[in-house]
Amino acid sequence: MTIAHTPHPDLPPPLTSVGVVGWLRRNLFSTPLNTLLTLGAFYLLYRVLPPMINWTLLDADWAGTGREACSGEGACWVFVRLRFLHFMVGFYPESELWRPVATFGLAGLLLLYLLIKNLPHKAGLPDLPCLFFHLSPFSSFTAGCSDCLWWRRINGAG
């Protein structure tokens, strides 16, 4: 007499080995050292992030027209807003600001083109940013700046 074997459906894997819990166990808590490092990193974030968020966002000064508007309790975003152009391009001559703006704009367009899927002619484009960023500072940041103090110092003329 033979008994027919009927297979039962497979059981799903245990919840502790798949999904978010499984990923956490495999990547963050796989060894005692990884557990210690993970807990240490979480403690460090717990100690650093709340005061940083408080200083940069909640206690910060956002409105005003000068240094007098800053209270000293938090970040002074008024100063950053007033000096934003200076932070981006330094002491670049105002009449030549189109050069760095054009450079960053072209870089943004190139990056956008590379990030959009299913666009044609992308085979050689990953090499283009290397060429672009090696040549653009010389062509757009220094051309027409023979009267700039820093340019004369580099070339030994001042």
Backbone as CSV, one residue per row, in Angstrom:
resi,resn,N_x,N_y,N_z,CA_x,CA_y,CA_z,C_x,C_y,C_z
1,MET,0.822,-1.163,0.000,0.000,0.000,0.000,0.883,1.251,0.000
2,THR,0.648,2.173,-0.919,1.424,3.394,-1.067,0.548,4.586,-0.668
3,ILE,1.175,5.459,0.081,0.472,6.678,0.492,0.967,7.822,-0.397
4,ALA,0.052,8.510,-1.011,0.418,9.620,-1.888,0.848,10.823,-1.056
5,HIS,1.943,11.390,-1.481,2.468,12.574,-0.779,1.906,13.831,-1.433
6,THR,1.255,14.644,-0.655,0.753,15.919,-1.165,1.562,17.045,-0.514
7,PRO,2.295,17.799,-1.326,3.123,18.864,-0.743,2.260,20.006,-0.210
8,HIS,2.699,20.517,0.900,2.045,21.682,1.498,2.721,22.944,0.976
9,PRO,1.999,24.036,0.924,2.645,25.283,0.470,3.748,25.706,1.439
10,ASP,4.761,26.384,0.865,5.877,26.848,1.694,5.398,27.882,2.692
11,LEU,5.990,27.839,3.868,5.687,28.832,4.884,6.448,30.120,4.575
12,PRO,5.904,31.248,4.918,6.654,32.491,4.705,7.860,32.534,5.650
13,PRO,8.910,33.268,5.261,10.073,33.357,6.148,9.708,34.075,7.435
14,PRO,10.460,33.817,8.495,10.156,34.492,9.757,10.302,36.012,9.624
15,LEU,9.497,36.731,10.356,9.504,38.193,10.274,10.839,38.795,10.698
16,THR,11.614,38.079,11.490,12.893,38.620,11.947,13.985,38.517,10.894
17,SER,13.712,37.884,9.730,14.749,37.760,8.712,14.405,38.483,7.409
18,VAL,13.219,39.056,7.302,12.855,39.809,6.095,12.317,41.173,6.493
19,GLY,12.189,42.034,5.528,11.619,43.356,5.774,12.569,44.266,6.522
20,VAL,11.999,45.260,7.175,12.794,46.259,7.891,13.549,45.624,9.044
21,VAL,12.874,44.768,9.789,13.525,44.116,10.948,14.686,43.252,10.473
22,GLY,14.486,42.517,9.390,15.568,41.692,8.852,16.743,42.531,8.384
23,TRP,16.454,43.644,7.705,17.534,44.520,7.251,18.303,45.086,8.434
24,LEU,17.579,45.537,9.472,18.237,46.072,10.668,19.127,45.024,11.310
25,ARG,18.632,43.802,11.441,19.426,42.738,12.065,20.647,42.385,11.240
26,ARG,20.505,42.352,9.902,21.636,42.001,9.037,22.677,43.106,8.965
27,ASN,22.252,44.367,8.938,23.187,45.463,8.664,23.628,46.262,9.886
28,LEU,22.779,46.410,10.882,23.127,47.262,12.015,23.399,46.484,13.304
29,PHE,22.821,45.310,13.438,22.942,44.555,14.690,23.462,43.142,14.450
30,SER,24.311,42.952,13.446,24.768,41.609,13.098,25.826,41.069,14.058
31,THR,26.637,41.927,14.636,27.664,41.495,15.585,27.590,42.393,16.820
32,PRO,28.204,41.978,17.915,28.212,42.858,19.096,28.881,44.212,18.812
33,LEU,29.932,44.218,18.009,30.599,45.479,17.678,29.671,46.374,16.854
34,ASN,28.984,45.798,15.855,28.047,46.593,15.070,26.913,47.133,15.934
35,THR,26.442,46.342,16.876,25.395,46.796,17.787,25.882,47.968,18.624
36,LEU,27.106,47.848,19.147,27.682,48.919,19.965,27.870,50.194,19.136
37,LEU,28.386,50.048,17.915,28.586,51.214,17.051,27.253,51.849,16.659
38,THR,26.249,51.042,16.376,24.934,51.566,16.013,24.313,52.323,17.171
39,LEU,24.357,51.746,18.354,23.794,52.417,19.523,24.560,53.696,19.841
40,GLY,25.878,53.661,19.681,26.688,54.868,19.888,26.342,55.961,18.893
41,ALA,26.135,55.592,17.628,25.766,56.577,16.609,24.388,57.174,16.899
42,PHE,23.436,56.320,17.316,22.108,56.831,17.670,22.170,57.774,18.867
43,TYR,23.003,57.441,19.867,23.150,58.309,21.034,23.767,59.646,20.625
44,LEU,24.771,59.596,19.756,25.410,60.822,19.282,24.405,61.695,18.521
45,LEU,23.599,61.083,17.662,22.569,61.845,16.956,21.545,62.426,17.925
46,TYR,21.200,61.660,18.947,20.244,62.120,19.957,20.783,63.338,20.710
47,ARG,22.091,63.369,20.956,22.692,64.484,21.686,22.974,65.697,20.797
48,VAL,23.270,65.478,19.511,23.710,66.562,18.635,22.562,67.195,17.850
49,LEU,21.653,66.394,17.317,20.617,66.942,16.435,19.661,67.933,17.093
50,PRO,19.084,67.662,18.264,18.147,68.650,18.828,18.754,70.034,19.053
51,PRO,19.957,70.161,19.662,20.514,71.514,19.799,20.853,72.157,18.452
52,MET,21.284,71.342,17.487,21.627,71.884,16.186,20.370,72.405,15.473
53,ILE,19.294,71.652,15.522,18.038,72.101,14.919,17.531,73.349,15.629
54,ASN,17.667,73.358,16.945,17.268,74.532,17.724,18.034,75.772,17.274
55,TRP,19.364,75.654,17.153,20.206,76.798,16.806,19.987,77.226,15.356
56,THR,19.929,76.248,14.429,19.862,76.612,13.009,18.478,77.046,12.559
57,LEU,17.420,76.535,13.174,16.079,76.828,12.671,15.178,77.547,13.666
58,LEU,15.064,77.026,14.876,14.055,77.542,15.800,14.465,78.847,16.472
59,ASP,15.720,78.960,16.923,16.188,80.184,17.583,16.839,81.166,16.611
60,ALA,16.833,80.858,15.320,17.532,81.671,14.328,16.775,82.964,14.032
61,ASP,17.547,83.944,13.575,16.977,85.214,13.121,16.848,85.159,11.610
62,TRP,15.637,85.351,11.115,15.360,85.212,9.693,15.100,86.546,8.996
63,ALA,14.582,87.514,9.689,14.186,88.768,9.048,15.046,89.916,9.567
64,GLY,15.331,90.841,8.703,16.101,92.016,9.074,16.868,92.545,7.880
65,THR,17.580,93.649,8.121,18.335,94.257,7.028,19.818,94.373,7.335
66,GLY,20.254,93.976,8.510,21.670,94.081,8.844,22.024,93.277,10.073
67,ARG,23.238,93.493,10.533,23.748,92.758,11.681,22.968,93.049,12.961
68,GLU,22.391,94.230,13.038,21.635,94.609,14.230,20.419,93.722,14.454
69,ALA,19.910,93.099,13.408,18.725,92.245,13.515,19.042,90.903,14.165
70,CYS,20.308,90.562,14.290,20.697,89.273,14.864,20.778,89.389,16.384
71,SER,20.101,88.475,17.064,20.052,88.525,18.525,21.220,87.805,19.173
72,GLY,21.858,86.901,18.476,22.957,86.153,19.054,22.534,84.837,19.666
73,GLU,21.239,84.571,19.739,20.747,83.310,20.311,20.901,82.149,19.346
74,GLY,20.667,82.399,18.076,20.728,81.341,17.074,21.463,81.813,15.842
75,ALA,21.316,81.061,14.776,21.974,81.405,13.526,21.421,82.714,12.977
76,CYS,22.279,83.454,12.307,21.875,84.732,11.727,21.712,84.546,10.219
77,TRP,20.533,84.119,9.801,20.269,83.891,8.390,20.106,85.206,7.643
78,VAL,19.927,86.289,8.353,19.872,87.608,7.720,21.208,87.881,7.043
79,PHE,22.282,87.611,7.735,23.625,87.827,7.199,23.866,86.927,5.995
80,VAL,23.426,85.680,6.079,23.600,84.757,4.959,22.815,85.243,3.749
81,ARG,21.589,85.716,3.961,20.784,86.218,2.851,21.433,87.451,2.222
82,LEU,21.957,88.348,3.048,22.575,89.562,2.521,23.881,89.279,1.791
83,ARG,24.636,88.272,2.236,25.948,87.961,1.663,25.953,86.700,0.797
84,PHE,24.801,86.250,0.342,24.717,85.002,-0.404,25.580,85.034,-1.664
85,LEU,25.497,86.105,-2.429,26.292,86.216,-3.649,27.785,86.185,-3.341
86,HIS,28.179,86.820,-2.257,29.586,86.807,-1.850,30.023,85.391,-1.482
87,PHE,29.172,84.623,-0.811,29.504,83.238,-0.464,29.652,82.370,-1.709
88,MET,28.863,82.648,-2.733,28.873,81.814,-3.932,30.044,82.113,-4.862
89,VAL,30.362,83.383,-5.089,31.388,83.725,-6.077,32.515,84.581,-5.524
90,GLY,32.506,84.899,-4.256,33.594,85.674,-3.678,33.605,87.104,-4.176
91,PHE,34.794,87.624,-4.442,34.950,89.009,-4.882,34.942,89.122,-6.396
92,TYR,34.146,88.310,-7.035,34.078,88.335,-8.495,33.471,89.661,-8.945
93,PRO,33.992,90.269,-10.009,33.461,91.558,-10.464,31.987,91.433,-10.846
94,GLU,31.205,92.402,-10.427,29.764,92.341,-10.654,29.411,92.350,-12.137
95,SER,30.231,93.018,-12.941,29.935,93.075,-14.372,30.184,91.737,-15.071
96,GLU,30.929,90.845,-14.432,31.255,89.551,-15.032,30.533,88.383,-14.360
97,LEU,29.509,88.648,-13.563,28.812,87.587,-12.850,28.095,86.612,-13.766
98,TRP,27.876,86.979,-15.006,27.216,86.071,-15.926,28.060,84.825,-16.158
99,ARG,29.379,84.918,-15.990,30.256,83.770,-16.237,30.025,82.629,-15.233
100,PRO,30.120,82.869,-13.929,29.846,81.751,-13.020,28.390,81.302,-13.066
101,VAL,27.464,82.229,-13.303,26.054,81.845,-13.413,25.868,80.916,-14.612
102,ALA,26.497,81.230,-15.728,26.400,80.376,-16.914,27.059,79.022,-16.669
103,THR,28.192,79.016,-15.970,28.873,77.757,-15.676,28.009,76.852,-14.810
104,PHE,27.462,77.395,-13.731,26.615,76.570,-12.854,25.318,76.176,-13.559
105,GLY,24.781,77.052,-14.392,23.573,76.718,-15.141,23.801,75.588,-16.126
106,LEU,24.921,75.640,-16.863,25.248,74.554,-17.790,25.491,73.247,-17.049
107,ALA,26.149,73.333,-15.911,26.373,72.125,-15.116,25.047,71.526,-14.646
108,GLY,24.115,72.387,-14.236,22.805,71.905,-13.809,22.038,71.264,-14.949
109,LEU,22.081,71.869,-16.135,21.400,71.285,-17.292,22.003,69.948,-17.685
110,LEU,23.327,69.860,-17.639,23.988,68.597,-17.960,23.613,67.515,-16.960
111,LEU,23.598,67.859,-15.699,23.209,66.891,-14.673,21.756,66.473,-14.848
112,LEU,20.888,67.414,-15.142,19.481,67.104,-15.364,19.322,66.156,-16.553
113,TYR,20.057,66.407,-17.622,19.998,65.531,-18.796,20.456,64.123,-18.455
114,LEU,21.487,64.010,-17.640,21.995,62.688,-17.274,21.045,61.952,-16.334
115,LEU,20.272,62.674,-15.541,19.389,62.029,-14.572,18.053,61.584,-15.157
116,ILE,17.632,62.159,-16.263,16.359,61.784,-16.865,16.551,60.513,-17.681
117,LYS,15.734,59.507,-17.378,15.858,58.221,-18.074,15.322,58.329,-19.498
118,ASN,15.784,57.421,-20.343,15.306,57.233,-21.711,15.540,58.431,-22.622
119,LEU,16.558,59.220,-22.371,16.920,60.276,-23.302,18.050,59.766,-24.201
120,PRO,18.081,60.152,-25.460,19.086,59.606,-26.381,20.474,60.209,-26.171
121,HIS,21.444,59.553,-26.763,22.830,60.022,-26.848,23.489,60.209,-25.489
122,LYS,23.308,59.249,-24.589,23.935,59.358,-23.277,25.236,58.569,-23.184
123,ALA,25.617,57.852,-24.221,26.770,56.955,-24.147,28.055,57.699,-23.780
124,GLY,28.337,58.822,-24.422,29.574,59.544,-24.143,29.427,60.662,-23.138
125,LEU,28.211,60.904,-22.676,27.982,62.038,-21.782,28.609,61.904,-20.397
126,PRO,28.781,60.716,-19.818,29.435,60.687,-18.507,30.854,61.243,-18.525
127,ASP,31.527,61.224,-19.682,32.869,61.803,-19.767,32.822,63.310,-19.933
128,LEU,31.709,63.841,-20.390,31.591,65.266,-20.649,31.729,66.132,-19.395
129,PRO,31.153,65.756,-18.236,31.343,66.612,-17.059,32.809,66.759,-16.671
130,CYS,33.597,65.706,-16.838,35.028,65.816,-16.505,35.690,66.864,-17.379
131,LEU,35.437,66.809,-18.667,35.998,67.795,-19.587,35.445,69.183,-19.284
132,PHE,34.137,69.249,-19.040,33.477,70.521,-18.779,34.044,71.197,-17.535
133,PHE,34.191,70.446,-16.436,34.638,71.056,-15.196,36.137,71.319,-15.166
134,HIS,36.884,70.683,-16.057,38.301,71.017,-16.134,38.522,72.271,-16.959
135,LEU,37.682,72.507,-17.942,37.872,73.660,-18.811,37.089,74.893,-18.377
136,SER,35.935,74.704,-17.753,35.088,75.855,-17.462,35.703,76.862,-16.493
137,PRO,36.448,76.456,-15.458,37.021,77.492,-14.596,37.987,78.395,-15.348
138,PHE,38.732,77.823,-16.295,39.689,78.629,-17.022,38.996,79.542,-18.020
139,SER,37.924,79.062,-18.613,37.272,79.872,-19.631,36.309,80.880,-19.032
140,SER,35.554,80.493,-18.007,34.518,81.414,-17.544,34.905,82.194,-16.297
141,PHE,35.793,81.652,-15.476,36.123,82.364,-14.243,37.301,83.316,-14.417
142,THR,38.188,83.065,-15.370,39.371,83.907,-15.490,39.346,84.808,-16.710
143,ALA,38.587,84.462,-17.737,38.568,85.280,-18.950,37.974,86.645,-18.629
144,GLY,38.620,87.675,-19.090,38.121,89.022,-18.856,38.447,89.551,-17.477
145,CYS,39.268,88.835,-16.726,39.584,89.260,-15.370,41.047,89.672,-15.248
146,SER,41.609,90.208,-16.303,43.009,90.603,-16.227,43.208,91.775,-15.277
147,ASP,42.143,92.493,-14.940,42.269,93.603,-14.009,41.971,93.189,-12.575
148,CYS,41.587,91.930,-12.340,41.298,91.463,-10.974,42.595,91.312,-10.194
149,LEU,42.578,91.716,-8.936,43.771,91.663,-8.110,44.289,90.240,-7.961
150,TRP,43.405,89.288,-7.696,43.861,87.907,-7.493,44.443,87.328,-8.774
151,TRP,43.934,87.733,-9.951,44.445,87.231,-11.214,45.838,87.786,-11.491
152,ARG,46.040,89.069,-11.123,47.372,89.670,-11.316,48.386,89.036,-10.370
153,ARG,47.973,88.687,-9.138,48.900,88.045,-8.203,49.314,86.659,-8.684
154,ILE,48.373,85.907,-9.256,48.696,84.571,-9.760,49.687,84.668,-10.911
155,ASN,49.513,85.631,-11.775,50.381,85.771,-12.936,51.620,86.611,-12.673
156,GLY,51.826,87.022,-11.441,53.042,87.748,-11.082,53.060,89.189,-11.551
157,ALA,51.918,89.769,-11.832,51.883,91.147,-12.321,51.471,92.127,-11.250
158,GLY,51.358,91.677,-10.021,50.922,92.627,-9.012,51.130,92.093,-7.699
